[in-house]
Structure formats: C-alpha cells, structure tokens
Amino acid sequence: MEKVWLSGNFSESPLPKLLYRIWKSKRTGRLDIKKEKIEKNFHFYEGNMALHVSNIDFESFFFFLQNQKHIHFSDREKCEKQAKSKKTSPLKALTELDIISSLQLWSLLESFLIKETLPLFDFAEAKYFFDPAQEINGSNSLVSVSSLEVIRKGIYQMKNKDIIHSHIPSPEETLHAYPNKSFLLSDLNPNERYVFNLIGEKIKISQLYKICEMGRNEVNRIIFLFTVLRLTGPPHRTLESVTQELSKAEIHNILESFNKKCTYIFKYISKEIGPVALSVLEKCLKDIKPNLPAQLQSINISQEGKINLNSTPSTNPSLPGEIKLEEFLNALNEILVSELLTVKKTLGDEHESNIAQNLINIGKWNTKKIKF
C-alpha cells in the first residue's frame, strides 16, 4: 500500500498489469488514461471490459467498420440521417437499415473494444485513474469482454520490447511457478502450455532460453504474460504470507503511515476550500462505509483528518471473526481511493493527480513480514 494503485503511471504499472488487477479485484468503474494529447477511457463491470451505447465513440467505430470494409461511406451517411430523423443511435440504424446483421454487429463491437486498447500496451508512460463512481449497469452493456482475453491479445501484439524486458526477471534469475487457482493448464494456449511445462516448479531463465524451441523474444513475451497473470515469477511471498498475523505494533505502524496520507489529503483540501473540507471528507467516509469489513464500521474522522478506529484490529487468520491482513490493507486502500475521488470531484483532475503523486512518498513504512 505504498501508493493507491488505482491512480498512477504506466511506467510503474503497465497496462496489462493494471488490467489484471482490475479483473482480479472484480472492479466496476471507468479507467481514464492520458498521455500528452491522447485521452482514452474504458468501462469495466466486475473486472471485465464493458461497452455501453452511452460510451461508444461512434466516429471511431464507424471508421473501424469502414476500414474493415464492412460498410461504405454512403452507409455511414444513411445511418447518421436515420439516427437523426428517428432520434435513435447510429448503432441501431445499422440494423434498421439492414446494413449489418445483429449477429455480425455484436461480434464487431467486441473486436472494436479490444482493438481500441491494443495501441496502449506499447505506452511506456501514461497517467491513469480508475474511477469506481463511474458505474454502468452490467445488464445494459452491449458487450462484455474478458480482461484476460484483452491482456493476452495485447501482449502478443506488443512492439515495445523494452516494456517487456523491464518487467520480467533477468536471465540469471530463477523463474518459479506460483500456485494460482484462477487458471488451469487447459486455459493456456498450446505454445504457453509448452513453456509452462518447461518451467516446471522452477528454472533459471538462461536455461529456459537454451532448451526452449522458441526464439528469445517470444520466450520473453510469454514470461511477461505469465508474470502479469501471476503464474510465474521470482520467489515472493505466498498466499499464506498475506493472510498471516501481524503484531499490534506492526498494525499501529501501518495505521500511523496510513493516517499521514489521510492528514495530507485533509490539509490539501482545507487549503483550497477552507473549513468545509472536514464535512466533505466526513461524507466521503460515510459513503465508503458499506464497502468496508464489519470490523471497520465504527471508524470516524478527526478534526485533523485522521481516520480513527475504536480498537486496533487483529489479523490472526486462525481466529473466527478476525480480519485478514489482506482484507485490512484493501479496506485502507479503499478509503484512500475514496478520498482521492472526492478530491477529483471537488477540486478537479490536476489536484487529484498532484495528491496521488505526493502520496507515494508520504507515510512510508517497512515491516519484516510484508513487502508493500
């Protein structure tokens, strides 16, 4: 929790890793991406990419249809005229005018959604912000595409090898297979299954290069894919280590660091809007409470912007009713994300970006058991 991962830069968390986090945590909301003059946003429903008629860029979509030779320019003009006269969407006009069948159109919508993300995989740097308040109704989505499918297609089409090299272990390191119940061997493509079998429980990457009947660049691509999907990687903490018990002193250390971040946010907002800042953050805390574990329902905010807990929770995973460490850290993260979102709504994107960047170096801590 050194920083709130829902806001950051691709230089630290490239797009495929970000998409995996959104999928793994079943997030619903909108991902905003900015790089110089390029601005993109994508909606997600329970971790997967979703497309709603309200967030289709029709100009880009019709260009995509023309480029793929599914429609002519004259068809586009007919659709626009039909949509205007009947006050419907250009999408509906495509089937009303029998230009494209609904079966083909929905398949093209999926392809378009995936295609829109692919160039972003080669961005070494880009600011991003995931806004959980920008929800769409999953049942009203036109199409939903698995984020895992987007990750796989994006990585296979990446041209920026520097990104791949910078996010995989060096050749002299050992690659370990991780226990991951989210995936089975049957989920892998034949080439991926082949590499995964060569890795076994562990293998030195330089040795993998020698024995694999695949070029080094392609091996690196698959290692990157496995790293993103958390199937393999260097030795790291296991699932058991993130549910272990911390001492009261260690939890106190985490809470102190967390509150340094909260206090900074409060002081920043207060400087901009004055005494009303406390009321704004109190409402923020009230809104987020339903999403927090039962053990944190009694929290409140102090006059200095600190988040107060009536009692220090225990993270002993063996005791029924005790909060797990991972759940505890996620809850603190949710509070920070909510406060950042409040800054964004109250003061605007630039202020939110400034705070998110500064939070990285505020309230740091170090424990022997957990690497945050």
GIPE-V224289 format. One record per backbone hydrogen bond with DSSP energy under -1.0 kcal/mol. CO is the residue of the C=O (numbers start at 1). NH is the residue of the N-H. E is the energy in kcal/mol with one decimal. If there is no record, write none. Layout:
CO&NH&E  CO&NH&E
This chain:
4&7&-1.8  6&130&-3.0  8&128&-2.5  9&12&-1.8  9&13&-2.1  14&18&-2.0  15&19&-2.8  16&20&-1.9  17&21&-2.0  18&22&-2.2  19&23&-2.4  20&24&-3.3  21&25&-2.2  22&27&-2.3  23&26&-1.2  27&47&-3.3  29&44&-2.8  30&131&-3.4  31&42&-2.1  32&129&-2.1  33&40&-2.7  34&127&-2.2  35&38&-2.9  38&35&-2.7  40&33&-3.3  42&31&-3.3  43&50&-2.6  44&29&-1.8  45&48&-1.6  48&45&-3.0  49&145&-2.7  51&142&-3.0  51&143&-1.1  52&55&-1.9  56&58&-1.3  57&61&-2.6  58&62&-2.8  59&63&-1.8  60&64&-2.3  61&65&-2.3  62&66&-2.5  63&67&-2.9  64&68&-2.0  65&70&-3.0  66&69&-1.4  72&76&-1.5  73&77&-2.0  74&78&-2.0  75&79&-2.4  76&80&-2.4  77&81&-2.1  78&82&-2.6  79&83&-2.9  80&84&-1.9  81&85&-2.4  82&86&-2.4  83&88&-1.6  89&93&-1.7  90&94&-1.2  92&96&-2.2  93&97&-2.2  94&99&-2.2  94&100&-1.3  95&98&-1.2  101&105&-2.7  102&106&-2.4  103&107&-1.4  104&108&-2.1  105&109&-2.0  106&110&-1.6  107&111&-1.9  108&112&-2.6  109&113&-2.3  110&114&-2.1  111&115&-2.7  112&116&-2.1  114&117&-1.1  114&118&-1.3  117&120&-1.2  118&121&-1.4  119&122&-1.2  120&123&-1.6  126&10&-2.2  127&34&-2.7  128&8&-1.9  129&32&-3.0  131&30&-2.1  131&134&-1.3  133&135&-1.8  137&140&-1.3  138&141&-1.1  143&51&-2.4  145&49&-1.6  146&150&-1.8  147&151&-2.5  148&152&-2.4  149&153&-2.5  150&154&-2.7  151&155&-2.5  152&156&-2.0  153&157&-1.0  155&158&-1.0  159&161&-1.5  160&164&-1.0  161&165&-2.8  162&166&-2.0  164&167&-1.1  170&173&-2.0  171&206&-2.2  173&205&-2.5  175&203&-2.0  176&233&-1.7  180&183&-1.1  184&187&-1.8  185&188&-1.4  189&193&-2.8  190&194&-2.0  191&195&-1.7  192&196&-2.7  193&197&-2.3  194&198&-1.6  195&199&-2.0  196&200&-1.6  201&177&-2.4  203&175&-3.6  204&208&-2.0  205&209&-2.1  206&210&-1.2  207&211&-2.1  208&212&-1.8  212&214&-1.7  215&219&-2.1  216&220&-2.6  217&221&-1.8  218&222&-2.0  219&223&-2.6  220&224&-2.6  221&225&-2.1  222&226&-2.8  223&227&-2.5  224&228&-2.7  225&229&-2.4  226&231&-3.1  231&178&-3.3  233&176&-3.2  240&243&-1.2  247&251&-2.3  248&252&-2.5  249&253&-2.0  250&254&-2.1  251&255&-2.6  252&256&-2.4  253&257&-2.0  254&258&-2.7  255&259&-2.4  256&260&-1.3  257&261&-1.3  258&262&-2.0  259&263&-2.7  260&264&-1.8  261&265&-2.2  262&266&-2.4  263&267&-2.7  264&268&-2.3  265&269&-2.4  266&270&-2.7  267&271&-1.9  268&272&-1.0  269&273&-2.9  270&274&-2.3  274&277&-2.1  275&278&-1.2  276&280&-2.0  277&281&-2.2  278&282&-2.3  279&283&-2.2  280&284&-1.7  281&285&-2.4  282&286&-2.2  283&287&-2.4  284&288&-1.6  285&289&-1.4  288&291&-1.9  289&292&-2.1  293&296&-1.9  294&297&-1.5  296&299&-1.2  300&308&-3.5  302&305&-1.6  306&302&-2.8  308&300&-1.5  316&319&-1.2  319&322&-1.7  324&328&-2.6  325&329&-2.8  326&330&-2.3  327&331&-1.9  328&332&-1.9  329&333&-2.2  330&334&-2.3  331&335&-1.9  332&336&-2.0  333&337&-2.6  334&338&-2.5  335&339&-2.4  336&340&-2.5  337&341&-2.4  338&342&-1.9  339&343&-2.0  340&344&-2.3  341&345&-2.3  342&346&-2.4  343&347&-3.4  343&348&-1.1  348&352&-1.9  349&353&-2.6  350&354&-2.2  351&355&-2.4  352&356&-2.6  353&357&-2.0  354&358&-2.1  355&359&-2.3  358&361&-1.1  359&362&-1.2  372&2&-1.2
